[in-house]
Amino acid sequence: MNKPTILVVEDEEDIQQLVSFHLIKEGFFVLCADDGDAAIDIFKSERVDLILLDIMLPGKSGLDVCQIIRKEPNGRTVPIIMLTARSEEIDIIEGLNTGADDYITKPFSPKVLIARVKAHLRRKQETENRTLTKRNRLDLPMGLVVDLDLHRATVGGEKIELTVSEFNILKFLAQRPERVFSRQQIIDEIRGTGYEVTDRAVDVQIHGLRKKLGKAGCLIETVRGVGYRFKADEL
């Protein structure tokens, strides 16, 4: 099982190291950023399960970072806990209103911090489990629906006849919107690592998949020189 990844956004080195130490000790994988721009770059390029975000940062403030991340397709559900030296009610309210889920005022107890992190990750997992149990399907732009239980894809209510490989590629990309995957990563995911295949074979599968999806085929975007990604928003 993968370790949950925590992004610590804190410009004070002593606090960043202290928080990271206790998170790593509890078995978490930790990424660190010293300012808002670095935090946004890391979030866009890495899988992040929870963010500990200082309000007072050089450049973009924590409030700015929170607002930007919440606008990202994969940033709508990630828990964000604000770290702040401010204890005034108005500052706490402002943080929560920008999209933060919780706050901890400095100085704080590492035990309390870890307990808050675990509680938010637990609630996130419970929400994801309930969603999966209730509706194990992906409702996507342009009328595309991928039913994971029935192993079926439809566009505008019409069933699309896909091969096993085409369906698995569609599912893999659609479950991870906006992330770019190389051809080899796609093959490793759907057939296991070590499978020898040419780039051309993947391109042929993608071409056939796009053709069968019709108007929704444009949601699978080619990233020149890298691979493919699934667009989260309608083009």
Protein Blocks (a to p, Z undefined) as FASTA:
>chain_A
ZZdddddddfblklmmmmmmmmmmnopacdddfbfklmmmmmmmpccfbdcddfbdghja
fklmmmmmmmpmklmmgccddddfbfbfklmmmmmmnopabdcdddddfklmmmmmmmmm
mmmmmmmmmmmmmogcdddehhiacdfklopaceehiacdddfklmmmmmmmmmmghiac
dfklmmmmmnoghiacdfklmmmmmmmmmmmnmmmlmmpccdehilpcddfbdZZ
